[in-house]
Amino acid sequence: MTSERERTYHHGDLRRAILTAALDVITAEGPAALSLRDLARRAGVSHAAPAHHFKDRTGLLTAVAAEGYALFADALTGAPDLRERGVAYVRFAATHPAHFQVMFQPDLYRTDDPDLLAARARATDALRAGVSDLPPAGRGEDDRLAGVAAWSLAHGFATLLLTGNLADAMEGRDPEEAFRALAALVFAPGNGRDS
């Protein structure tokens, strides 16, 4: 017969197993549905095992957000320009919906976590680099406002896409191509300013 101790430590990487189970729950039911006890049951370990790795639900959500920002930074860093960073943003949201949900709800996690802060700083730097690479005519007089515009466009589009609110407007279009077209409209030289 398997003892409770053996059952608790049978995973090669219990931390990863709990994170994966948490991402599945968040994707299906949202972050409010998370329970460490339920995640332990799903992973086939004692109810105390997740607390060993994450301390509590907030610690688990902090780990999800930190991992999300790290993946997000990696996705953005490989993009050659602002428009493609926006495409990478939308792609990230579509392929990592659970991370995306948690990352932008700071009331769910510990915002002072060092891993989270480092990953978020890398993502922010990648986004800002895209704005600074724009020619002056494409970003206007204020780089920060251009950054907010780019972020709003990518985040808004990604959120609308994930919540199914673009289904009619997309008419079967590839979301990445649709985003490229929108970005070209917003950041066209002279757009919104007197020529």
C-alpha positions in Angstrom: 0.0 0.0 0.0 1.3 3.5 -0.9 1.8 5.8 2.1 0.7 9.4 2.2 4.3 10.5 2.1 5.1 8.5 -1.0 1.9 9.8 -2.7 2.9 13.3 -1.9 6.3 13.2 -3.5 5.7 11.0 -6.5 6.0 13.9 -9.0 9.3 14.7 -10.6 8.2 18.4 -10.6 5.3 18.9 -8.3 5.5 22.7 -8.5 5.1 22.5 -12.3 2.3 20.0 -12.0 0.4 22.4 -9.7 1.1 25.4 -11.9 -0.2 23.4 -15.0 -3.3 22.4 -13.1 -3.9 26.0 -12.0 -3.5 27.2 -15.6 -6.1 24.7 -16.7 -8.6 25.8 -14.1 -8.0 29.5 -14.8 -8.5 28.9 -18.6 -11.7 27.0 -18.0 -13.3 28.8 -15.1 -11.2 31.9 -14.3 -8.9 32.7 -11.3 -11.8 32.9 -8.8 -12.2 29.1 -9.2 -8.7 28.3 -7.9 -8.4 26.2 -4.7 -5.2 24.7 -3.5 -7.1 21.7 -2.1 -8.7 21.1 -5.5 -5.3 21.4 -7.3 -3.8 18.9 -4.8 -6.5 16.5 -5.7 -6.0 17.0 -9.4 -2.2 16.4 -9.0 -2.8 13.3 -6.8 -1.0 14.7 -3.8 -1.8 15.6 -0.2 -3.7 18.8 0.4 -0.7 20.3 2.1 1.7 19.8 -0.9 0.7 22.9 -2.9 1.2 25.1 0.2 4.8 23.8 0.5 5.6 25.3 -2.9 3.3 28.4 -2.9 2.3 29.0 0.7 -1.2 30.1 -0.3 -3.5 30.9 -3.2 -2.0 34.4 -3.6 1.5 32.8 -3.8 0.2 30.5 -6.5 -1.3 33.4 -8.5 2.0 35.3 -8.0 3.9 32.4 -9.6 1.4 32.3 -12.5 1.8 36.1 -13.1 5.6 35.9 -12.8 5.8 33.0 -15.2 3.4 34.9 -17.5 5.4 38.0 -17.6 8.6 36.0 -18.3 6.9 34.2 -21.2 5.4 37.6 -22.4 8.8 39.3 -22.3 10.4 36.5 -24.3 7.5 36.7 -26.9 7.9 40.5 -27.2 11.7 40.6 -27.4 11.9 38.6 -30.6 9.6 41.0 -32.5 11.4 43.4 -34.9 9.2 46.5 -34.6 6.2 47.9 -32.7 3.6 46.4 -35.0 5.1 43.0 -34.6 5.3 43.4 -30.9 1.6 44.1 -30.9 1.1 40.9 -32.9 3.2 39.0 -30.4 1.1 40.6 -27.6 -2.1 39.3 -29.3 -0.5 35.9 -30.0 0.6 35.6 -26.4 -2.9 36.3 -25.1 -4.4 33.7 -27.4 -1.9 31.0 -26.5 -1.6 31.8 -22.8 -5.1 33.0 -21.8 -4.7 32.0 -18.1 -1.5 33.8 -17.7 -3.0 36.8 -19.5 -6.0 36.9 -17.2 -3.9 36.9 -14.0 -1.1 39.2 -15.2 -3.4 42.2 -15.6 -5.3 41.7 -12.3 -2.7 42.9 -9.7 -5.2 42.5 -6.9 -4.8 38.7 -7.3 -1.0 38.5 -6.6 1.9 40.0 -4.6 3.0 42.9 -6.7 6.3 43.2 -4.9 7.5 39.7 -5.7 11.1 40.0 -7.1 10.6 37.4 -9.9 7.4 39.1 -11.0 9.1 42.6 -10.9 12.0 41.4 -13.0 9.8 39.7 -15.6 7.4 42.6 -15.8 10.4 45.1 -16.2 11.7 43.0 -19.1 8.3 43.0 -20.8 7.9 46.8 -20.2 11.3 47.4 -21.7 10.5 45.4 -24.8 7.3 47.3 -25.3 9.0 50.7 -24.8 11.8 49.7 -27.3 9.1 49.2 -29.9 7.8 52.8 -29.4 11.3 54.3 -29.4 12.0 52.6 -32.7 9.1 54.4 -34.4 10.0 57.4 -36.5 9.0 60.7 -34.9 6.1 61.1 -37.3 4.7 57.8 -36.2 4.8 58.4 -32.5 3.9 62.1 -32.1 5.5 64.4 -29.5 5.1 62.2 -26.4 6.7 58.7 -26.4 4.8 57.8 -23.3 1.4 58.6 -24.9 2.4 56.7 -28.0 3.3 53.7 -25.7 -0.1 54.0 -24.0 -1.8 54.0 -27.4 0.1 51.0 -28.6 -0.5 49.1 -25.3 -4.2 50.1 -25.4 -4.6 48.9 -29.0 -2.9 45.5 -28.4 -4.4 44.9 -25.0 -7.9 45.9 -26.0 -7.7 43.8 -29.2 -6.4 40.8 -27.3 -9.1 41.1 -24.6 -11.9 41.5 -27.1 -10.5 38.5 -29.0 -10.3 36.3 -25.8 -13.8 37.2 -24.7 -15.3 36.4 -28.1 -16.4 40.0 -28.7 -14.7 40.2 -32.1 -16.3 37.1 -33.7 -18.7 39.1 -35.9 -16.2 41.8 -36.8 -13.4 39.4 -37.7 -15.5 37.5 -40.3 -13.0 34.6 -40.3 -9.9 36.8 -40.6 -6.7 35.8 -39.0 -6.4 37.8 -35.8 -2.8 38.6 -36.3 -3.4 40.0 -39.8 -6.4 42.0 -38.5 -4.2 43.4 -35.8 -1.5 44.4 -38.3 -4.1 46.3 -40.3 -5.4 48.1 -37.2 -1.9 49.0 -36.1 -1.1 50.4 -39.5 -4.2 52.6 -39.3 -3.4 54.0 -35.8 0.3 54.5 -36.3 0.3 55.7 -39.9 2.5 58.8 -40.4 0.5 62.0 -40.0 -2.5 60.1 -38.5 -4.4 62.3 -36.1 -2.2 65.3 -36.8 -2.2 68.1 -39.3 -0.1 67.2 -42.3 
